[in-house]
Amino acid sequence: MKPVIGIISTRTKEEDRPFMTKTAFNETYPKRIIEAGGIPVGVIFPDGKFNTDVLDMCDGFVMQGGSTIYSSNINTVHYALDKEKPILGICMGFQTMLGYEFVRGEFGDNFPSYEEIESFFKPEDEVNFLEEKPGHDELNPFYLSKIDKSKHEILLSKNSKLANIFGQTYLQMPSVHTWCGIDKVLMRPDAIFKVVGRSNDGNMEAIESKDPNWWAIGVQFHPELEEKNLPLFKELILKAKLRK
């Protein structure tokens, strides 16, 4: 049976306009999951309230790009780690992984619960692990026909999972973001992620789990935009199969 891959929705809200409060999925993500041999399902947290019911049905996850990180996003990383389910974070998904490192740093040796994370983390906390940095959003608005304009160089660590997946340490990837990760959130000795890729200006572009038992990769760039990056999604599907 094909593994089920949960795609974590993005969310916009207007308190007094219910028809303007929406969850969304970029169609490219389920497309790549299907091509890679998985079954995509949408994961939605109404009112931003975290629950594990749908997550329990999934064998792995993709955290897609978006504009706002909620506590439910942070808790999804927490869940994936706890259950050792593979997870791929893209753009805001990558930034969510950094946000989880920030939360863990604030709690110290006391490993936080889902309830504590939900009470503690707010979207405005993003400034503690992200900074605005120009030069990483060269194509705005984005048009697929002009994708080459959005690309920049990414250098991968030689022995990283990503280098093994792509068979090289140099990538040209599309970039669609203005906020970048702050290195200090990964400098603690107990950090669960490590940097394995940077752009030519030194910005963090890829992280991986240090735990050999947990397949977790975060990328600031957008591999889902091009079919040639399908090996990354196939590796996620493979790890999800092994987890079943």
N, C-alpha and C positions, 0 to 999 in steps of 0.2 A: 504493500500500500504506500502511496506517495506521502511524503511528510507534509504536514500542515504548517504553513508559515504565516504567522500573524503580522500584519502590517499595522503599526501604531498610527492612528489618525492624527491629523492636525486639527486645531480647534480655534474658531473665532467666536467671540461672544459679545452681545450687547444686552445688558440686563433687562431693559424694558422693551426690547424688540425681538421676540422669540423667533421670528422668521429670518432674522439676521444672525442668529446663533447657530453655527454650522460645524459639522465635522467634515473632513475632506481627505481624499486619497488621490495622489498623482497616479494616473493610469500606467505610467512607465514601470512602476515598481511591481504590480501584479503581473505585468507582461513579462518581465525578466524572470520572475519566480516560476511562471508557467513554462517558459522556455528552458529553464534549468531543471525542470522535473518536479516541481513542488505544487502544492495547492495553496493559493493565497486566500486568506480570510481577513476581514477588517476587524480591528480591535478599537472599540469606542468606549470612552469613559464619560457618560452623560454628567453634566455639571462639573466635569473635571474630577469626579470622585473615583478613586482607584478601587478596582476589585479584580479578583483573580479567576473568575468563572471562565471567561473566554481564554485567558492565558493558559489555564490548565489543559485546554483542548489542543494547544499548539505545541509543535516540536521544535520550533525556532522562531526568530523574530527579525523583522526589518523595521528600524526606526527611521522614518522618512524625514525629509527636510520640512521646514516650516518657519514660523516667525516667533512663536512664544513657547517657552518651556514651562510646563506645569509640574506640580508635585507628582502627578500620575505618571508623567514621563520618567521622572527620577525613580519612582517606585518600580517601573517596568525593568529598569536595569538591575535594581535590587533583587527583583524576582528572578530574572534570568541567571544572575550569579548564584542565588540560593538554590535554584533547581538545576544549575549547570546546563541550561539550555542555550544553544548557540544564538548569537545576536549580531546583527550587522547594523551599525549606526551610520547614517549618511547625512552630512551637513548638520542640521539641527540635532539629528540623532547622535552624531559625533560630539557635538557640544553638550548634549544631555549626559553623555558618559563623563565628561569633565565636570559637569554639575554634580554628578553622583560622587566624584572624588572630593569636591568641595564639601558636600554634606557629611561624608565620612570623616573628613578632617575636623569638622566642627564638633562631631560627637566623640572624637578621640577613641579611646579603647572600648567605649560602650557602643556596640554595633546597633545601629538604629532599627526600629521596627517600622512597618508600613505606616502605622498611625503616627509615629513620631516624625517621619519624613513628611507626611501630609500636613501636619501641624506646623512644621518648621520651614519648609521651602516655599518661597513665593517667587513669581516671575521676576520681580525686581532684584532678586539675588544674583541674576546673571552677571552683573558687573563684578562679582567676586571671582569669576573664572573666565570671563570674556572681555575683550577690549575692541573698540572700533578701530579699524585699520584700513586705510584706503588702498586701492590697487588690486583688490581681489574680486571686483565685480565690474569687469571691463565691458560686459555686454548686458545692459539693462535699459529697456526690457530685453529679455532673452528670446532669440530666434534660433531654432535648430539649424536652419540654413546657414547661419553665421557662427556656428559653434566653435570653429577654430579660433575666432577672436577671443573667446572666453578661456582658452586653455593656457596653462602655465606648467612649468617644469616641477616635478616632484621627485625627490631623491629618497629611496628606501634603504633601510638598513639591510645589509647583505643577508643575514640569517633570519629575516622576518618572515612571517606567514605570507604577507603580501608579495614579497619578492619571490617566494616559492610558487605562489599562485600564478603570477604573471611571467615568471621565468626571467626577470630582469630587475634591476634596481633603479631604472630611470623610466618615468612615466610622463606623458603629456595628458593632462586631465582638465575637463571643463570646471570652471570655478564660478559660483554664483552666490557670493556672500560678502558682507562688509564687516562682520564681527569675527574675530579670531580668538583662539584659545590662549590663555595665560599659562606659561610653563610652571609657575610656582605651585599649581594645584597637584602636579605630578611629582614634586620634589620630596615629598614625605617618604621615609623608608618603607612605610606600610602601604604605599599607593598600589592599587591593583592593576593599573594600566601603565604602559611605558610608551614613549614616543618612538615610532619606527619610520616616520616619513616627514619630510619638511619641504616647503617650497624654496625656491632659490633665494628668497629674502629671509629665510630662517623661520618662517611661520610653521607651526604645527599643522600637519596635513593628514597624519595617520597615527593611530594608537592601537595597541593590542593588549589583551590580557596577559599578565605575567603567569597566571595559573595554567599549567599544561592541561588540566582537566576541564577547562572552560574556554571554548572557542568564542572569542569576542573581538570584533574588529570595528574600529570607528574611522571614518574618512571624512575630511572636510569637503572634498571634491564630490563630483556627481558621476560615478561610474555607470549608473542606470541609464544615462542618456545615450549610450552607444552600445550596440550589440557586441562589439569586440571585447567588451569587459565582462561578458557572460561567465568566464571562468570563476570570477569572484562569487557569483550567485550559485554556481554549481558546487563550489566548495561549501557554501552555507547549507545547501540541500544535502550534500554528502554527510556533513556533521549532524544534521537533523535526523537523517536516516539512522545513523549510528546511535543516536540518542533514543530512538523509538523502542 
